[in-house]
Amino acid sequence: MRLAFIAITKGGENLAKKLVSQLDKAAVLPRGKKVAETIAENWHNFDGFVFIMAAGIVVRSIAPLLQHKHDDPCVVVMDEKGEHVISLLSGHIGGGNQLAHHLSSLTGGKAVITTGSDTLSLAPLDLWAKEQNLHVGSQEKLTSASGTLVSRGYLRIYADVTVKNLPNGLQRTEDWQDADIIVSHRDIYPKEITLFRPRNLIVGTGCNRNTPESEFEACLCELLKDNKLSRSSIRNLASIDKKNDEVGLLQFANTNRWHIDFFDKDSINELKNLEISFAALKAVGAIGVAEPTALLSGGTNLLLSRKRKWKNITMAIAEAPFSLSAQVPGQANI
């Protein structure tokens, strides 16, 4: 996290310098200009701001810059003795609460946290989902679910992945119709339900030379629809290393922000109990491409969709191991 410290007194500046010396990627912005001017010039250059001054000054100065809680940097305010460290903005998503706790541990002061789930010792739903590598499709539904968690004290979760344990306030149910949130890669549930998508699907693919991006897109859409699988659960693509310069494939991955795991023929040919593709064997020296690379990338032996062939493309989908836990972000990234 890139942090900027801003102080208006010499005592505040001394505290800022002391704290910066104990942090990574942190800087003290020079005094001299008006606070509002300094903030406006640097608002998009940092992930978080720490103000050592009265909270009123900060509120008036940042108000014109605020956009959305998913975009704004976090803001922490403290007095120049470091006794009260207030998480003022972007406490969950921006990491303000986490930062306030960490800074208070350095100053010997007290973190002041006002977000509902934290004060009630409940799981911050947005942070938990992010830590668990769950894709949250609707921010409106996430906000609504978070409100229910705070007002009711618990949420019921149905999951078709392994559940090791859940944080305080989240309870597992075996009946999806009784659930407030469903965690699933399957595209079979009513759209009005709050859905969290585990990123546990690997798409293995082979192709002829110079296959355009549009063909990869069309084939994937067909495969997902026929198998009732969610696109949001795709973790990455996989293929043979001889395709690591295939322009259409690389463009397809880049457009969707998916990385590609490439495997050599020796790794592929070590796999057992797979149908041999004599076309692949002749072309690239491997027993196959789509199925074996999906399995290798996922570290699994579970195929949700066996290889399907089109004119220029083969694709298969594997399910990688995935489990939910009570883990929420700690202070490792501060």
PyMOL commands that set and color helices and strands:
alter all, ss='L'
color gray80, all
select helices_A, chain A and resi 10-20+35-42+55-65+96-107+116-119+125-131+139-152+176-178+213-227+231-233+241-243+247-256+265-269+278-284+290-298
alter helices_A, ss='H'
color red, helices_A
select strands_A, chain A and resi 3-7+26-28+48-52+74-78+84-89+110-112+134-136+155-159+162-163+170-172+181-183+194-198+201-207+234-240+260-263+303-309+313-319+323-324
alter strands_A, ss='S'
color yellow, strands_A
deselect
rebuild
show_as cartoon
